[in-house]
């Protein structure tokens, strides 16, 4: 007795099923807001070092800027996990996005 091959959905059907989640207005707002936030953060990650280098023409200052920008992330991440376990994820997400907007 042979086992029949499972039916594989076509890539087009799979793509349409993934996009069906955008029918929910709350999810659509969250998805496109997150997409815009990611795009803005990516632009900032590229433009800040480029601006520093073009203004100073110094790789040493570029490295110093990278170290200074990474230090708070390293220091805060030590306590961030314990803090995040005690709070609701919704409020952590809101506070993080507001903080990101203020710093930018």
C-alpha positions in Angstrom: 0.0 0.0 0.0 1.5 3.3 -1.0 1.0 6.6 0.9 -0.4 9.3 -1.4 1.5 12.6 -1.7 0.1 15.4 0.3 -1.6 18.1 -1.7 0.6 21.2 -1.8 -1.1 24.6 -2.0 0.1 26.8 -4.9 2.3 29.7 -4.0 -0.4 32.1 -5.2 -3.0 30.6 -2.8 -0.5 30.8 0.0 0.3 34.4 -0.7 -3.4 35.4 -0.8 -4.0 33.6 2.5 -1.1 35.6 4.1 -2.6 38.8 2.8 -6.0 38.0 4.2 -4.9 39.1 7.6 -4.8 42.7 6.3 -8.7 42.7 6.2 -8.7 43.4 9.9 -8.5 47.2 10.3 -6.6 47.1 13.7 -4.0 44.7 12.3 -3.7 46.7 9.1 -3.0 49.9 11.2 -0.5 48.0 13.3 1.3 46.4 10.3 1.7 49.6 8.3 2.7 51.6 11.4 5.3 49.0 12.2 6.5 49.1 8.6 6.8 52.9 8.7 8.7 52.7 12.0 11.1 50.1 10.6 11.7 52.2 7.5 12.4 55.3 9.6 14.7 53.4 11.9 16.6 52.0 8.9 17.1 55.5 7.4 18.3 56.8 10.8 20.8 53.9 11.1 22.2 54.7 7.7 22.0 58.5 7.8 23.5 59.2 11.3 26.9 57.6 10.6 27.0 59.0 7.1 26.4 62.5 8.5 29.1 62.1 11.2 31.6 60.9 8.6 30.8 63.7 6.1 31.0 66.4 8.7 34.2 65.2 10.4 35.8 63.0 7.8 37.1 60.9 10.7 36.7 57.2 11.1 37.7 57.5 14.8 34.8 59.7 15.5 32.6 57.4 13.5 33.6 54.5 15.7 33.2 56.6 18.9 29.6 57.4 17.8 28.9 53.7 17.3 30.2 52.9 20.7 28.3 55.7 22.4 25.1 54.7 20.7 25.5 51.0 21.6 26.4 51.6 25.3 22.8 52.5 26.5 21.4 49.5 24.7 23.8 47.2 26.4 23.3 48.8 29.8 19.5 48.9 29.6 19.1 45.3 28.2 20.6 43.9 31.5 17.5 45.1 33.4 15.0 45.2 30.5 14.2 41.5 30.6 13.2 41.5 34.2 11.3 44.7 33.8 9.5 43.3 30.7 8.4 40.2 32.5 6.5 42.3 35.1 4.6 44.6 32.8 2.0 44.1 30.1 3.4 43.8 26.6 1.0 46.4 25.3 2.4 49.1 27.6 6.0 48.1 26.8 5.4 48.4 23.1 3.7 51.8 23.5 6.4 53.2 25.7 9.1 51.9 23.4 7.5 53.5 20.3 7.0 56.8 22.1 10.6 56.7 23.3 11.8 55.9 19.8 9.8 58.8 18.4 11.1 61.3 21.0 14.8 60.3 20.5 14.5 60.5 16.7 
